[in-house]
Amino acid sequence: MLDRERAPVSRGPDEEEEVWLKKLSELEAQEERLLDLYLQGKLEADRYGARVSQFKQARKTIEEELGGIRDRASHIERLEQDRDALLNHYSRIAANHLDKLEPEERNRVYKMLNLTIVAHANDHLEVKWPLGEDPCRDNATTPLGSFRTRGR
């Protein structure tokens, strides 16, 4: 779901917001120059009014875009939080039941998770997986014979 939400946008929400804020700043500068011209008598009232209407419409468009970007960013953030909570929930469930699996079933789960364990010569184990976070982030000491320390 996160990938689908991020896909339509070529830039990140922060970059996209920055582009629209720059456009808003440029629009405000143009409005100030227009007002200066009008106050100096170099611009007729009807022409000034027409340009002000154009600026109002442009400002409305920019503000709508900024609102959409912020809504999308907020939605993505909620999805990320939901993903993290879901992964946390299922990792606790899996950890509680992994020791009960037969070695072949446990190996199948590891393969599904694309989990790789590298045993170093100094008895240090290195665990890698594509989900980004450390799968052993709790740093809890596990009893001998558990699925993390089997054979040691």
C-alpha positions in Angstrom: 0.0 0.0 0.0 2.8 2.4 0.8 4.4 1.8 -2.6 1.1 2.5 -4.3 0.7 5.7 -2.4 4.2 6.9 -3.1 4.2 5.8 -6.8 2.2 8.7 -8.4 4.6 11.3 -7.0 8.0 11.5 -8.6 9.3 13.7 -5.8 8.9 13.2 -2.0 6.2 15.3 -0.3 8.8 17.6 1.2 10.3 18.4 -2.2 6.9 18.8 -3.8 5.7 21.1 -1.0 8.9 23.2 -1.4 8.2 23.7 -5.1 4.7 24.9 -4.4 5.8 27.2 -1.5 8.3 28.7 -3.9 5.5 29.3 -6.5 3.5 31.0 -3.7 6.4 33.2 -2.8 6.8 34.2 -6.4 3.1 35.0 -6.7 3.2 37.2 -3.6 6.2 39.1 -5.1 4.2 39.6 -8.3 1.2 40.9 -6.4 3.4 43.4 -4.5 4.9 44.7 -7.8 1.4 44.9 -9.3 0.2 46.9 -6.3 3.2 49.2 -6.6 2.5 49.9 -10.3 -1.2 50.6 -9.4 -0.3 53.0 -6.6 2.2 54.8 -8.8 -0.6 55.4 -11.3 1.1 53.2 -14.0 -1.7 50.7 -14.1 -5.4 51.3 -14.8 -8.0 50.2 -12.2 -9.8 47.7 -14.4 -6.5 46.1 -15.5 -5.4 46.0 -11.9 -8.7 44.3 -10.9 -8.3 41.7 -13.6 -4.8 40.8 -12.6 -5.8 40.6 -8.9 -8.5 38.1 -9.8 -5.9 36.0 -11.7 -3.6 36.1 -8.7 -6.5 35.1 -6.3 -7.2 32.1 -8.6 -3.6 31.1 -8.7 -3.2 31.5 -4.9 -6.3 29.2 -4.5 -4.8 26.6 -6.8 -1.5 26.7 -4.9 -3.1 26.4 -1.5 -5.2 23.4 -2.8 -2.1 21.7 -4.0 -0.3 22.3 -0.7 -3.3 20.9 1.1 -3.3 17.8 -1.1 0.4 17.3 -0.5 0.0 17.6 3.2 -2.9 15.2 3.2 -1.0 12.7 1.2 2.1 13.0 3.5 -0.2 12.5 6.5 -1.8 9.5 4.9 1.6 7.9 4.1 2.7 8.6 7.7 -0.4 6.8 9.1 0.2 3.9 6.7 3.9 3.7 7.9 2.7 3.6 11.5 0.1 1.0 10.7 2.8 -1.1 8.9 5.2 -0.8 11.9 2.5 -1.8 14.4 1.4 -4.7 12.2 5.0 -6.0 11.8 5.6 -5.6 15.5 2.4 -7.5 16.3 3.2 -10.4 14.0 6.8 -10.5 15.0 5.8 -11.0 18.6 3.4 -13.7 17.6 6.0 -15.4 15.4 8.6 -15.2 18.1 6.3 -16.9 20.6 5.5 -19.8 18.2 8.7 -20.2 16.2 10.3 -22.5 18.8 7.3 -24.9 18.4 7.9 -25.4 14.7 9.8 -28.3 13.3 13.2 -27.3 11.8 11.9 -27.6 8.2 8.9 -25.4 9.0 11.1 -22.9 10.7 13.4 -22.9 7.7 10.5 -22.2 5.4 9.4 -19.2 7.5 13.0 -17.9 7.4 13.0 -18.2 3.6 9.7 -16.4 3.3 11.1 -13.6 5.4 14.3 -13.7 3.3 16.2 -14.0 6.6 19.9 -14.7 6.4 22.1 -15.7 9.3 25.8 -15.6 9.0 27.9 -17.4 11.6 31.4 -15.8 12.1 34.5 -17.6 13.3 34.3 -15.8 16.7 30.9 -17.4 17.4 29.2 -14.1 16.5 25.9 -14.4 14.6 24.9 -11.8 12.1 21.2 -11.6 11.1 20.1 -9.8 7.9 16.7 -9.3 6.3 15.2 -6.9 3.8 12.7 -5.2 6.1 15.3 -2.8 7.2 15.1 -3.0 11.0 17.2 -5.3 13.1 15.1 -8.4 13.6 16.8 -8.9 17.0 16.3 -5.3 18.1 15.0 -6.3 21.5 18.6 -7.5 22.4 17.1 -10.0 24.8 19.3 -12.8 25.9 17.7 -16.0 24.8 18.2 -19.3 26.6 20.4 -22.0 25.2 18.6 -24.2 22.8 16.2 -21.5 21.6 15.8 -20.7 17.9 18.4 -17.9 18.1 21.1 -19.9 19.8 20.5 -23.5 18.8 23.7 -25.5 18.7 25.7 -23.1 20.9 
